[in-house]
Amino acid sequence: MPKGNTKNLSASSTEIDRLKKRNVELQERLQELEAAATREKEKADFYRTVADFTYDWEYWIDPEGVFRYISPSCERVTGYPPRAFMEDPDLLLRIVHPDDQGKIARHHIGRAVSETDHAPIEFRIITAAGDIRWIAHACQPVFDGEGEFAGRRGSNRDVTDLKVAEDALGRYEKRFHLALDAVSDGVWEWDLQSGEVYFSSRYCTMLGYAPNELEPSLATWKSLLHPEDRERVMTVIRGHIDRGAAFDIEFRLRSKSGEWQWVLGRGRVIEWDGAGRPRRVAGAHVDIHERKQMTEQLKRHIRELEVLNDVSRSAAMDHSLQDVTEAAMDRIMEALSPDLAVLCLTAGDDRVLHAIRTDMPDFDKDETTRHRVGECLCGRAARGGTPLFSLNIHEDDRCTHRECKAAGIRSFASLPLLSGAEVIGVLGFGSIKERDFSLRASFLQSMAAMISTGIANARLHQQVRAHARELEATVARRTAELKKFQNAVEHSPASIVITDAEGAIEHVNPFFTRMTGYAAEEAMGQNPRILKSGLHDDAFYADMWRTLKAKLTWRGEICNRKKDGALYWESAAISPLLDASGAISHFIAVKEDITEKKGAQRALQESEMRYKTIFNASRDGILLTDRRTREFIHANEALCQMLGYDAVEFLTRSMSDIHPENDLPMVLEAFERQARGEIDFAPEIPCRRKDGGIFYCDISAAAVAIDNRVCVMGFFRDVTERIEATRLKEEVDRMMRHDLRSPLNGIIGVPQVIMEDDNLTKEQKNLLQHLMDAGHKMLGMINLSSTLYQIEKGVYEPAWNAFNLLDILRTCMKENSSHGRSKMIDIHLSTAGFGPSGPDEIFVKGEVLLSYSVFSNLLLNAVEASPRGAPVTIRIERAEAIHVGIHNMGVVHESVRDRFFDKYVTQGKKRGTGLGTYSAKLLAEVQGWSISMKTDRDAGTVVTISIPI
């Protein structure tokens, strides 16, 4: 190579190196770009894969309204492929349900694209198959890397199934509310945060309100809650809610009519908030008002249970026949208070008087001493073995003996005393007044059964004791009268077993075989352990053998087992027999079957348990007081709560602590009268709580014997609300009478003004006069009602005047004539004792308005009670007084004869109030008159008013 080219070659080599280096750099940069492009493609492929496989219908629409991307899920949702929307952007609006087109237009879907945020919406579409689907739509603006608006990204989700479920839920809720309205209990739900309370329709109607009439709030419920229950109920409910526990509590709610109604409230927390605090409580109110009233019926049986308990105790514990019968007669007199009680025992075909209780001086006890079975009511009951009752023995052909009738007895009851199927006696008791003893037949039969058991046990006990004493004496004496001993053993009503010194049975009597089922041959040579029941432990038998080996008699009760496996109880006396050397040669056991007695003891224990349960569960207060010392012995929880004391503290109190000081003499007098049996009911007795508050109770009480201690048991019922309600009613009545007078005076005054017009016809004037008379009469009736109220309260002072009695009676006859003509009844007036021609005037002393009301009411009653076509007569007789008799041919029903003039007593009148005769008697007596009634099936009824001259 020539030298002149060396420099050029060197320069070219350097350029080549630079180019190579640049080429390497470009290659590296190209690889980086290719790698970046690969990553971007992978990223784009990832997002497209996510978009393509998303379950929702996704799309991207540019600012010109052209779809840039639509996910494949659109075909699953709409039935159209993505390309259909790409080729036809208006397709989306066309498949929207016509009813939702406006909603979509307002949302700016389709070409109306904006950069603002839109709230999610729901709309319906019609798919390619014609189905309607619900779509939940959400969209948002999309911006590129430079921040330029690049369109909107939308997401449509098929929520048709959710909508169907919501509709089903709505229908379920509707059925649920219908079901709530159908159930008998009132359902409620309480939002603890808002205080809003839901009341079901039944909840409202249960209290007398229309459905949805109650304001749905806690304040509404509190306003209905009884003031005395409010603090207790809210404390219990709050405590259970705080613990998340269900509650169950009784309380009173005020009905729409203003009455207090007992309900049982049940509920529990059904929802908690995020912090675990109770949020919603739900439950039901059950109407238990009727159940509360039934408690009253339960109390009426308490006394019967006490008597049965006493009789049962006597039957189980008294061994003397005389003690049993005396105790039974005492209980009968306490429980029934009859005028006569007799107890006869059968002796063959006779019944012999054994015990009698009566205060009637005319009763011939000697004639009653002995009668044949089958005679009279008691004899028939003894023969038939069934109870017999008679309301009136004077009209009863079954009652053949004269002693009860002669003494004045009217009603009678006879109950047989049975021991198994055998009639051992009869129990009878009578009353001088008509009294239906059959109404208490169940109680009386139970009492007779217990008395029968006591008599049978007493007889058996006497027999066993007598026989046991005879047997022990015979064994002790070791007499030669072996034949008599053997005969007594063989015929003994007790089981007798004789063993040798080792316990092998040598002899048993026939009663042993009847009791155990083992024949004598089977028992011989056996040990008495063949009867062992397994009920007693080894220590029991060890104690028995220690006593016998000490040559002492062992006595006790043993439970043994019969041959057939049945258990039975025996009262046993086992004695060792000694030979001449003093060693034990034999053992003799005399055993009485006491299985029935043990059953009676168990029954007594169960009866005592039932009594305690009733005593403690009673809602009324119950107090047991010593009659002599007036010391409080026992009180139930209800009374302690009523008076504000705890059980221990209450028993340290006295009557002066629980009654106001000013009322104490009256309270003590009522207590003594109840203790003597003169009264059993003391109404509206004032009581004082521990805090000094006063309330009123009706107290039912009677004397009882407990553990040989005469006590008084009282039942306290709080009637404070009843007294207050009565007072309010009387105030309302007085206000109504007062407020009626003013408008009535205006009504009377208008006809008076009109009658001054000279243009009125005679007929018009008569009508106006009739209107004025009616108004005056009505005003008089209002004044009369006020007068009746004052008379009842004892504050009325009559204004005495002389008036013509004939005018009053003729006015009453005229007023009742039209009513009498409708029944074809004539009303006649006659006089006697005034001379041949009769009087023109009969003046008497009294008040005209009161007298008019007396005769008007009595004459109206006579016309209404008289048979059709039968006359009603008024007869005035002059004797020591003026007697006015109002007579009709009707007969007063037996059930109301003794209470004819009592308030609210009526019989056979559809619209009768029972106030006519009551007010007549009240108005007559306040004027110093007297009134009486006689009725007879043949002669009819006459009411006589006697007026002093």
DACORQUI-V394716 format. One record per pair of residues at least 24 apart in sequence whose ideal C-beta (glycine too) atoms are under 10 Angstrom apart, sorted by the first residue. I is the first residue (numbers start at 1). J is the second residue. Records with the same first field share a line. If there is no record, write none. Layout:
I->J + J
This chain:
51->153
52->82
54->155 + 157
55->157 + 158
56->135 + 136 + 138 + 154 + 155 + 156 + 157 + 158
57->82 + 85 + 125 + 135 + 137 + 154 + 155 + 156 + 157 + 158
58->153 + 154 + 155 + 156 + 157
59->85 + 86 + 92 + 139 + 151 + 152 + 153 + 154 + 155 + 156
60->142 + 150 + 151 + 152 + 153 + 154
61->85 + 89 + 92 + 109 + 110 + 111 + 113 + 139 + 142 + 151 + 152 + 153 + 154
62->113 + 142 + 149 + 150 + 151 + 152
63->111 + 113 + 114 + 115 + 141 + 142 + 148 + 149 + 150 + 151 + 152
64->89 + 111 + 113 + 151
65->89 + 90 + 109 + 110 + 111 + 112 + 113 + 151 + 152
66->111 + 113 + 151
67->91 + 92 + 151 + 154
68->142 + 150 + 151 + 153
69->151 + 153
70->154
71->155 + 156
73->156 + 157 + 158
74->156
75->127 + 128
76->127 + 158
77->125 + 127 + 133 + 135 + 156 + 157 + 158 + 160
78->125 + 126 + 127 + 128 + 129 + 131 + 133 + 135 + 156 + 158
79->125 + 126 + 127 + 128 + 129 + 130 + 131 + 133
80->127 + 128
81->128
84->128
92->125 + 154 + 156
94->125 + 126
95->124 + 125 + 126 + 127 + 128 + 133 + 135
96->123 + 124 + 125 + 126 + 135
97->123 + 124 + 125 + 126 + 132 + 133 + 134 + 135
98->124 + 126
99->123 + 124
100->124 + 125 + 134 + 135
103->137
104->137
107->137 + 139
108->139 + 152
109->137 + 139 + 152 + 154 + 156
113->139 + 141 + 149 + 151 + 152
114->141 + 149 + 152
115->140 + 141 + 142 + 143 + 149 + 151 + 152
116->140 + 141 + 152
117->141
118->152 + 154
120->155 + 157
122->157 + 159 + 162 + 163
123->156
124->160 + 163
125->156 + 158 + 160
131->160
132->160
133->158 + 159 + 160 + 161 + 163
134->158 + 159 + 160 + 161 + 162 + 163 + 164 + 166
135->159 + 160
136->160 + 162 + 163
177->201
180->284
181->205 + 211
183->284
184->284 + 286 + 287
185->263 + 264 + 266 + 283 + 284 + 285 + 286 + 287
186->253 + 263 + 265 + 283 + 284 + 285 + 286 + 287
187->267 + 282 + 283 + 284 + 285
188->214 + 216 + 221 + 265 + 267 + 281 + 282 + 283 + 284 + 285
189->216 + 267 + 270 + 271 + 280 + 281 + 282 + 283
190->216 + 217 + 218 + 221 + 237 + 241 + 267 + 269 + 270 + 278 + 279 + 280 + 281 + 282 + 283
191->216 + 217 + 218 + 271 + 279 + 280 + 281
192->218 + 241 + 269 + 271 + 273 + 277 + 278 + 279 + 280 + 281
193->273 + 277 + 278 + 279 + 280
194->218 + 279 + 280
195->219
197->221 + 222 + 281
198->280 + 282
199->285
200->284 + 285
202->284 + 285 + 287
203->253 + 263 + 284 + 285
204->256
205->256
206->253 + 255 + 261 + 263 + 285 + 286 + 287 + 289
207->253 + 254 + 255 + 256 + 257 + 259 + 261 + 263 + 285 + 287
208->254 + 255 + 256 + 257 + 258 + 259 + 261
209->255 + 256
210->256
213->256
214->256
221->253 + 265 + 285
223->253 + 254
224->252 + 253 + 254 + 255 + 256 + 260 + 261 + 263
225->251 + 252 + 253 + 254 + 265
226->251 + 252 + 253 + 254 + 260 + 261 + 262 + 721
227->252 + 254
228->252 + 260 + 695 + 718 + 720 + 721
229->253 + 260 + 262
232->641
233->265
236->265
237->265 + 267 + 281 + 283
240->267 + 268 + 269 + 278 + 281
241->267 + 268 + 269 + 277 + 278 + 281
242->269 + 277 + 278
243->269 + 278
244->268 + 269 + 272 + 276 + 277 + 278
245->269
246->283
247->281 + 283
248->283 + 286
250->286 + 288 + 291 + 292 + 619
251->285
252->289 + 292 + 721
253->285 + 287 + 289
255->289
258->725 + 728
259->289 + 721 + 725
260->289 + 721
261->285 + 287 + 288 + 289 + 292
262->286 + 287 + 288 + 289 + 290 + 291 + 292 + 293 + 619
263->287 + 288 + 289 + 292
264->288 + 291
292->619
295->614 + 617 + 618 + 619 + 620
296->619 + 620 + 717
298->614 + 617 + 618 + 619 + 620
299->614 + 618 + 619 + 620 + 622 + 700 + 715 + 717
300->700 + 715
301->442 + 443 + 614
302->611 + 614 + 615 + 618 + 620 + 622 + 700 + 713 + 715
303->334 + 335 + 443 + 680 + 700 + 702 + 704 + 713 + 715
304->335 + 440 + 442 + 443 + 444 + 446 + 447
305->443 + 446 + 607 + 608 + 610 + 611 + 614 + 615
306->331 + 334 + 335 + 607 + 611 + 615 + 702 + 704 + 705 + 706 + 713
307->331 + 332 + 334 + 335 + 336 + 443 + 446 + 447 + 450 + 704
308->335 + 443 + 446 + 447 + 449 + 450 + 604 + 607 + 611
309->450 + 604 + 607 + 608 + 610 + 611 + 706
310->334 + 335 + 447 + 450 + 704 + 705 + 706
311->335 + 446 + 447 + 448 + 449 + 450 + 451 + 453 + 454 + 604
312->446 + 447 + 449 + 450 + 451 + 453 + 454 + 600 + 601 + 603 + 604 + 605 + 607 + 608
313->450 + 454 + 601 + 604 + 607 + 608
314->450 + 451 + 454 + 458
315->449 + 450 + 451 + 452 + 453 + 454 + 455 + 456 + 457 + 458 + 597 + 600 + 604
316->450 + 453 + 454 + 457 + 597 + 598 + 600 + 601 + 603 + 604 + 605
317->454 + 457 + 601 + 604
318->454 + 457 + 458 + 461
319->454 + 457 + 458 + 460 + 461 + 462 + 464 + 465
320->458 + 461 + 462
321->345 + 354 + 454 + 455 + 456 + 457 + 458 + 459 + 461 + 462
322->354 + 355 + 458
323->454 + 458
324->355 + 450 + 451 + 453 + 454 + 455 + 456 + 457 + 458 + 459 + 461
325->354 + 355 + 425 + 427 + 451 + 454 + 455 + 458
326->355 + 357
327->451 + 454 + 705
328->355 + 417 + 427 + 447 + 448 + 450 + 451 + 452 + 454 + 455
329->354 + 355 + 356 + 357 + 427 + 429 + 451
330->355 + 357 + 705
331->447 + 450 + 451 + 704 + 705
332->357 + 427 + 429 + 444 + 447 + 448 + 451
333->357 + 358 + 359 + 429 + 677
334->677 + 702 + 703 + 704 + 705
335->440 + 443 + 444 + 447 + 702 + 704
336->413 + 429 + 431 + 435 + 437 + 440 + 443 + 444 + 447
337->429 + 431 + 677 + 680 + 702
338->409 + 411 + 412 + 413 + 428 + 429 + 430 + 431 + 432 + 435 + 437
339->363 + 404 + 407 + 408 + 409 + 410 + 411 + 429 + 430 + 431 + 432 + 433 + 435
340->368 + 403 + 404 + 407 + 408 + 409 + 412 + 428 + 429 + 430 + 431 + 432
341->413 + 427 + 428 + 429 + 430
342->368 + 378 + 404 + 414 + 426 + 427 + 428 + 429 + 430
343->378 + 417 + 425 + 426 + 427 + 428 + 429 + 451 + 455
344->368 + 369 + 370 + 371 + 373 + 378 + 379 + 382 + 414 + 417 + 424 + 425 + 426 + 427 + 428
345->382 + 417 + 423 + 424 + 425 + 426 + 455 + 459
346->373 + 379 + 382 + 383 + 416 + 417 + 422 + 423 + 424 + 425 + 426
347->373 + 425
348->372 + 373
349->373 + 374 + 379 + 383
350->375 + 379 + 382
351->375 + 376 + 378 + 379 + 381 + 382 + 383 + 423 + 425 + 426 + 428
352->425
353->378
354->425 + 455
355->425 + 427
356->428
357->429
358->407 + 409 + 429 + 430
360->404 + 406 + 407 + 408 + 409 + 430 + 432
361->407
362->403 + 406 + 407 + 408 + 409
363->403 + 404 + 406 + 407 + 408 + 409 + 430
364->401 + 402 + 403 + 404 + 406 + 407
365->403
366->403
367->401 + 402 + 403 + 404 + 406
368->401 + 403 + 404 + 407 + 428
371->400 + 401 + 403 + 426
373->423 + 426
375->399 + 400 + 401
376->400 + 401 + 402 + 403 + 404 + 412 + 414 + 428
377->401 + 404 + 412 + 413 + 414 + 426 + 428 + 430
378->404 + 412 + 413 + 414 + 415 + 416 + 425 + 426 + 427 + 428
379->414 + 426
380->414 + 416 + 426
381->413 + 414 + 415 + 416 + 417 + 423 + 426 + 427 + 428 + 448
382->414 + 415 + 416 + 417 + 418 + 423 + 424 + 425 + 426 + 428
383->416 + 423 + 426
384->414 + 416 + 423
385->416 + 417 + 418 + 421 + 422 + 423 + 426
386->414 + 415 + 416 + 418 + 445
387->413 + 414 + 415 + 416 + 426 + 427 + 437 + 438 + 441 + 444 + 445 + 448
388->412 + 413 + 414 + 415 + 416 + 426 + 428 + 437 + 438
389->413 + 414 + 415 + 435 + 436 + 437 + 438 + 439 + 440 + 441 + 444
390->414 + 430 + 436 + 437 + 438
391->431 + 434 + 435 + 436 + 437 + 438
392->434
393->430
399->430
404->428 + 430
405->430
407->432
408->432 + 433
409->433
410->434 + 435
411->435 + 436 + 437 + 438
412->437
413->437 + 438 + 440 + 441 + 444
414->448
415->441 + 444 + 445 + 447 + 448 + 449 + 451 + 452
416->445 + 448 + 452
417->448 + 449 + 451 + 452 + 453 + 454 + 455 + 456
418->445 + 448 + 449 + 452 + 453 + 456
419->449 + 452 + 453 + 455 + 456 + 457 + 459 + 460 + 596
420->452 + 456 + 596
422->452 + 456
423->452
424->451 + 452 + 455 + 456 + 459
425->451 + 452 + 455
427->451 + 452
433->898
434->894 + 898
450->600 + 603 + 604 + 607
453->596 + 597 + 599 + 600 + 603
454->600
456->596 + 597
457->594 + 596 + 597 + 600
460->493 + 494 + 592 + 593 + 594 + 596 + 597
461->571 + 592 + 594 + 597
463->492 + 493 + 494 + 592
464->492 + 493 + 494 + 571 + 573 + 590 + 591 + 592 + 593 + 594
465->592
467->491 + 492 + 493 + 494 + 496 + 590 + 592
468->492 + 494 + 555 + 571 + 573 + 575 + 590 + 592
471->496 + 573 + 575 + 588 + 590
472->553 + 573 + 575 + 588 + 590
475->553 + 575 + 576 + 577 + 578 + 586 + 588 + 590
476->575 + 577 + 578
478->577 + 578 + 579 + 580
489->588 + 590
492->590 + 592
493->592 + 593
494->570 + 571 + 572 + 573 + 589 + 590 + 591 + 592 + 593
495->531 + 560 + 568 + 570 + 572 + 589 + 590 + 591 + 592 + 593
496->588 + 589 + 590 + 591
497->523 + 528 + 531 + 572 + 574 + 587 + 588 + 589 + 590 + 591
498->577 + 586 + 587 + 588 + 589
499->526 + 527 + 528 + 574 + 577 + 586 + 587 + 588 + 589
500->525 + 577 + 584 + 585 + 586 + 587
501->576 + 577 + 579 + 583 + 584 + 585 + 586 + 587
502->527 + 587
503->527 + 528 + 529 + 545 + 548 + 587
504->528
505->530 + 587 + 589
506->586 + 587
507->586 + 588
508->589
509->590
511->591 + 592 + 593
512->589 + 591
513->563
514->593
515->560 + 562 + 568 + 570 + 591 + 592 + 593 + 595
516->560 + 561 + 562 + 563 + 564 + 566 + 568 + 570 + 591
517->561 + 562 + 563 + 564 + 565 + 566
518->562 + 563
519->563
522->563
523->563
528->558 + 560 + 574 + 587 + 589
529->560
530->560 + 561 + 563
531->558 + 559 + 560 + 561 + 562 + 563 + 568 + 570 + 591
532->558 + 559 + 560 + 561
533->558 + 559 + 560 + 561 + 562 + 565 + 566 + 567 + 568 + 569
534->559 + 561 + 567
535->559 + 560 + 561 + 567 + 569
536->560
544->572 + 574
545->574
547->574 + 576
548->574 + 575 + 576 + 584 + 587
549->576 + 584
550->576
551->575 + 576 + 577 + 578 + 582 + 583 + 584
552->576
553->588 + 590
554->587 + 589
555->590
557->591 + 592 + 594 + 597 + 598
558->589 + 591 + 594
559->595 + 598
560->591
566->595
567->595
568->593 + 594 + 595 + 596 + 598
569->593 + 594 + 595 + 596 + 597 + 598 + 599 + 601
570->594 + 595
571->597 + 598
612->636
615->713
618->715
619->717 + 718
620->697 + 698 + 699 + 700 + 714 + 715 + 716 + 717 + 718
621->687 + 697 + 699 + 714 + 715 + 716 + 717 + 718
622->713 + 714 + 715 + 716
623->650 + 658 + 699 + 701 + 711 + 712 + 713 + 714 + 715 + 716
624->704 + 706 + 709 + 711 + 712 + 713 + 714
625->654 + 655 + 671 + 675 + 701 + 711 + 712 + 713 + 714
626->706 + 709 + 710 + 711 + 712
627->671 + 672 + 674 + 675 + 676 + 703 + 704 + 709 + 710 + 711 + 712
628->675 + 709 + 710 + 711
629->654 + 709
630->654 + 655 + 656 + 668 + 671 + 672 + 675 + 712
631->655 + 711
632->657 + 658
633->706 + 707 + 709 + 711 + 712 + 713
634->706 + 711 + 713
635->714 + 716
636->715 + 716
638->715 + 716 + 717 + 718
639->687 + 697 + 714 + 715 + 716
640->690
642->687 + 689 + 695 + 697 + 716 + 717 + 718
643->687 + 688 + 689 + 690 + 691 + 693 + 695 + 697 + 716
644->688 + 689 + 690 + 691 + 692 + 693
645->689 + 690
646->690
649->690
650->690
653->690
656->688
657->688 + 690
658->686 + 687 + 688 + 689 + 690 + 697 + 716
659->685 + 686 + 687 + 688 + 694
660->686 + 687 + 688 + 692 + 694
661->688
662->686
663->687 + 688 + 694
667->699
670->699 + 701 + 714
671->699 + 701 + 712 + 714
672->712
673->701
674->699 + 700 + 701 + 702 + 703 + 712 + 713 + 714
675->701 + 702 + 703 + 710 + 711 + 712
676->703 + 712
677->702 + 703
681->715
682->714
683->717 + 719 + 722 + 723
684->719 + 720 + 722 + 723 + 726
685->714 + 716 + 719
686->720
687->716 + 718 + 720
693->720
694->720
695->719 + 720 + 721 + 723
696->720 + 721 + 722 + 723 + 724
698->722 + 723
730->789 + 792 + 793
733->785 + 786 + 789
734->785 + 786 + 789
736->782 + 785
737->781 + 782 + 783 + 784 + 785 + 786 + 789
738->782 + 786
740->778 + 779 + 781 + 782 + 785
741->779 + 782 + 783 + 786
744->775 + 776 + 778 + 779 + 782
745->775 + 779
746->775
747->771 + 772 + 774 + 775 + 778 + 779
748->772 + 773 + 774 + 775 + 776 + 778 + 779
749->775
750->775
751->775
777->815 + 849 + 852
780->848 + 849 + 852 + 853
781->849 + 853
783->849
784->847 + 849 + 850 + 852 + 853 + 919 + 923
785->919
787->847 + 849 + 850 + 853 + 919 + 922 + 923 + 926
788->850 + 853 + 915 + 918 + 919 + 922 + 923 + 926
790->926
791->850 + 919 + 922 + 923 + 925 + 926
792->903 + 918 + 919 + 922
794->926
796->850 + 922 + 923 + 926
797->926
798->845 + 846 + 847 + 850 + 923 + 926 + 927 + 928
799->846 + 847 + 848 + 849 + 850
800->845 + 846 + 847 + 927 + 928
801->843 + 844 + 845 + 846 + 847 + 848 + 851
802->843 + 844 + 845 + 846 + 848
803->841 + 842 + 843 + 844 + 845 + 846 + 847 + 848 + 851 + 852
804->839 + 840 + 841 + 842 + 843 + 844 + 848
805->839 + 841 + 842 + 843 + 844 + 846 + 851 + 855 + 876 + 882 + 884 + 945 + 947
806->831 + 838 + 839 + 840 + 841 + 842 + 843 + 876
807->841 + 842 + 848 + 852
808->842 + 844 + 846 + 848 + 849 + 851 + 852 + 853 + 854 + 855 + 856 + 884
809->842 + 851 + 852 + 855 + 856 + 859 + 874 + 876 + 884 + 886
810->874
811->852 + 855 + 856
812->851 + 852 + 853 + 854 + 855 + 856 + 857 + 858 + 859 + 860 + 874 + 886
813->855 + 859 + 863 + 872 + 874
815->852 + 856 + 859 + 860
816->856 + 859 + 860 + 862 + 863 + 864 + 872
817->863
819->859 + 860 + 863 + 864
820->859 + 860 + 862 + 863 + 864 + 866 + 871 + 872
822->863 + 868
823->863 + 864 + 866 + 867 + 868 + 869 + 870 + 872
824->868 + 869 + 870 + 871
825->862 + 863 + 864 + 866 + 867 + 868 + 869 + 870 + 871 + 872 + 888 + 889
826->869 + 870 + 871 + 872 + 873
827->859 + 862 + 863 + 866 + 871 + 872 + 873 + 874 + 886 + 888
828->871 + 872 + 873 + 874 + 875 + 887
829->873 + 874 + 875 + 876 + 884
830->873 + 874 + 875 + 876 + 877 + 885
831->874 + 875 + 876 + 877 + 878 + 884
832->875 + 876 + 877 + 878 + 879 + 883
833->876 + 877 + 878 + 879 + 882 + 883
834->876 + 877 + 878 + 882
835->878
838->876
839->876 + 878
842->876 + 878 + 882 + 884 + 947
843->882 + 949
844->881 + 882 + 884 + 927 + 929 + 947 + 948 + 949
845->882 + 927 + 928 + 929 + 947 + 948 + 949
846->923 + 924 + 926 + 927 + 928 + 929 + 947 + 948
847->923 + 926 + 927
849->923
850->919 + 920 + 922 + 923 + 924 + 926 + 927 + 929
851->923 + 924 + 927 + 929 + 945 + 947
852->923
853->916 + 919 + 920 + 922 + 923 + 924
854->884 + 916 + 919 + 920 + 921 + 922 + 923 + 924 + 927 + 929 + 931 + 945
855->884 + 886 + 920 + 923 + 924 + 945
856->916 + 920
857->915 + 916 + 917 + 918 + 919 + 920 + 921 + 923
858->884 + 886 + 916 + 917 + 920 + 921 + 924 + 931 + 933 + 943 + 944 + 945
859->886 + 888 + 943
860->916
861->886 + 888 + 890 + 906 + 909 + 912 + 916 + 917 + 920 + 941 + 943
862->886 + 887 + 888 + 889 + 890 + 940 + 941 + 942 + 943
863->888 + 890
864->888 + 890 + 908 + 909 + 911 + 912 + 916
865->889 + 890 + 891 + 892 + 907 + 908 + 909 + 935 + 940 + 941
866->890 + 940 + 941
867->891 + 940
870->940
872->940
873->940 + 942
875->942 + 944
876->945 + 947
877->944 + 946
878->949
879->946 + 949
880->946 + 948 + 949
881->929 + 930 + 945 + 946 + 947 + 948 + 949
882->929 + 945 + 946 + 947 + 948 + 949
883->930 + 932 + 944 + 945 + 946 + 947
884->929 + 931 + 943 + 944 + 945 + 946 + 947
885->932 + 934 + 942 + 943 + 944 + 945 + 946
886->933 + 941 + 942 + 943 + 944 + 945
887->934 + 939 + 940 + 941 + 942 + 943 + 944
888->935 + 940 + 941 + 942 + 943
889->938 + 939 + 940 + 941
890->935 + 940 + 941
891->935 + 936 + 937 + 938 + 939 + 940 + 941
892->917 + 933 + 934 + 935 + 936 + 940 + 941 + 943
893->935
894->935
897->933 + 934 + 935 + 941
900->931 + 932 + 933 + 935 + 941 + 943
901->925 + 931 + 932 + 933 + 943
917->943
920->945
921->945
